[in-house]
């Protein structure tokens, strides 16, 4: 609604913005309702409490990468047993033949290049391990 006061008389050239604001509010509501929700983050398997007691749980398999010095391939250990890089896949296959779970943990020294961690992950997946957990330096 446009209103003038004072000595001005006659036609004025002012834009009536009330219908424009009404249209913008309706468009805003439409876009808020129609816009799909965005889901962010990664899928995570949240541990559930164990309702039944497991007899003789199997010890977890931990693959350790020990720093051997600058520019050298790190030393490997599978559950505290020294293993060479060439023997790792065969060793993991023999360990997981009789196991029901296909889970392993990978632990490395902080100074190790990621290239070697990726190689160990690749070898473990080729050996049949379905899930590999990465352990930090405090674990």
ABEGO torsion letter per residue (X at the ends): XBBBBEABBEBBBBBBAAAAAAAAAAAAAAAAAABBBBBBEBBBBBBBBBABBBBGBBBBBBBBBBBAEBGBBBBBBBGGBBBBAAAAAAAAAAAAAABABBBBBBBBBAABBAAAAAAAAAAAAAAGBABBBBBBAAX
